């Protein structure tokens, strides 16, 4: 029997994202219960990638809202096109002011921002609200309202109801504690670094020409490095970079080319402190372990 | 807790049986700090109705995604699920909601204090130092403000009378409240960065034929100060930790963004427990956290835990970290120095409150204290409430 979760897992794998069972279930629930999904996890575990893969799998649009401190409704929801409004006022100078007002506050002068765009699509898109913890608490409260009603009221224009309910994915890096209300409203999935075999499969799905044994060795090596208490653990994207580099250098086993392994390690290491920690000896020891 | 012994597949057909069992599970999760509303329970029933309940392997991830809302829930869930649905490891799963009879006294007594009860059973109470100032405290000479004044001068060590203790607690709470209030006022006066609100300006300009005569301005919002308090709850600090815990409670109630930690041999995040509105449950949660309270201190290791796991979430560039400790460290001073340096890089200010400074002829001789000193912005006494009050203008400048 093929469960709906399995179907989603297969769809995602086809577009290059290999989910674990928990994530596949969470995505299925997100679609069937129409609830937003909150993804938490360390930087680089592929939270944003989930949304991208989901939109590819469903062959729909990905609308992304990057949150930052001070993000407000005019940047997230809608804004009037002031330049055009001013022009219109000037050209119709002397006309009836009610008529002018009606004209400049019509749809034509409205600039859609990601949130408004997301609820006005003909086909339900994937709405990615990235790093929601960076936005202010007030914005979070507003988001909560939007995510439960899926309608927006614009004072000058009236209420706009969603034509389709988007699939909403929120990501958080944990720089700020999110409100309980938002957490309760969302499904939750904690994204961890993938296990070795899953990471190997991710490498293979992204770099189809790579050697299966090399992919496994790379995944193993990266898994060991993540245990080394580095300041910045290598993420999945870094793993892929490194795998592409090694494959490009025609390396088949890490053990055969310790020089090249050490030299290309900068794909994975991002701070000087980590660089000094991953000395030649440490790297050789790790290579010895995995190969 | 009643757990029906029906196998999972059978409960499917029962309807009300499923409901009861699920609501029992929801109750268990809520007891363990999960935030679950009615709509979540309703959705859970929907999931079960769709045939997910035949196999626990299908039900588990579904309920996990639905009921969890933070990482700590995520790690706890599997154990609780197994305990409830598969009846494995019951003991460990129900412990946190059970009655804490055997819990050590330390923080439990403090939680008692939170509810305004007497602290008579607190073993940390010491009768020494019965000098002239103490007898004055015991017999209140005048009423009202003057009495408060008297209290605020008394070293916390000498506060042994339960009534005085409660009064001191109230003072601490009031203090943290006034600190918060003054902070916001000052911020507002200074931050006068203004921008034009285009939308409202244009709207108003219609009446003037498009000429923006009336400018609508937008003021920048106040940025509240964030405060992280790390309290040393080791044996050497036991005379002070009760009061500071109360202070932290006041801080958490009044600062919009504040976090509280207690450390002795390890670091414990106590904000959720202190924020618990239900006093009984707050006490239970505190007593669970209390294990190890009153023993030795490993400040360096505790700070390392903080830097590794909590700093990213708790600390922004507007954060003031307040460490309350006497600096007696059983770990190595080097480790403490390294961690203090790491902490220094992240936050705005570090204030170290040391109750011992209030003692006469005190010099920071403790090795740990010496290692930490170079990274501290403010090294201040905290042996009485007055010294805490003296801190306020400093915090306001941040």
Interface residues (C-beta under 8 A of the other chain):
Chain A: X3 X5 X21 X22 X24 X25 X26 X29 X32 X33 X35 X37 X38 X40 X74 X79 X80 X82 X85 X86 X89 X90 X93 X97 X100 X101 X104 X136 X137 X156 X173 X174 X175 X176 X177 X180 X183 X184 X186 X187 X188 X189 X190
Chain B: X35 X36 X37 X40 X43 X46 X47 X50 X58 X61 X62 X64 X65 X66 X68 X69 X70 X71 X73 X74 X198 X199 X202 X203 X205 X206 X207 X209 X210 X221 X256 X257 X312 X313 X316
